[in-house]
Amino acid sequence: MTSPERSTPPQTQNAERSYRSPAALAGGVLLLVLALWLGGDAVLQGDAHTKLTALFALLLLVPLVVAFTLRPTVRAGEDRLVVRNPFRTITLPWGAVENLRASFSAEVFTSGGKYQMWAVPVSLRQRKKANRRAERGAKASARGGFGLGASDAGPAPRATVDQTMDELREMKERAGQSESAQGEPTVRWAYEIIAPCVAGAIGLAVLLAL
């Protein structure tokens, strides 16, 4: 589930929007607390070999937890879409975006390929629930508008991911062919995540081989 975080008042159509997964954020914090607690105890109480093993394990695990839970973000602005995934950040001018789709995962398509949006998870269960409610509402309307979910009760609910994709498509349409929204996609690898993971993995491999 994601929730837009607007940096300016919502009445501003082209205000930048930020999407993250609250569930991933909560899970990441809990995993970090657990890892630091167990790892810290091993560093303080263990022998030399245990301390080194714990340090290298933390060096590997902490960046991985951050990468897959706290790091993923999607920021949509007036001119571009920025997708921050676990190990890289993709900057996409709206003019380079050809399509946005959410089936089993949320994806953005360009002429050069597609990129997943980790910060916008797809909940098939939530989507099925929303579809069932929409079907009940349609049936109630067909019977004369009586009952829960009738047409006078408001629009049928939609899954959060589908609402998010609609908002992103609207922002792309508003960008149109403006000059500031043109350009090529750029990709930056998250070496601040990759480097400590590699160091931790190498350290663990050496210690386990001794």
Secondary structure, 3 states (H helix, E strand, C coil): CCEEEECCCCCCCCCCEEEECHHHHHHHHHHHHHHHHHHHHHHHHCCHHHHHHHHHHHHHHHHHHHHHHHCCEEEECCCEEEEECCCEEEEEEHHHCCEEEECCCEEEEECCEEEECCCCCCCHHHHHHHHHHHHHHHHHHHCCCCCCCCHHHCCCCCCHHHHHHHHHHHHHHHHCCCHHHCCCCEEEECHHHHHHHHHHHHHHHHHHHC
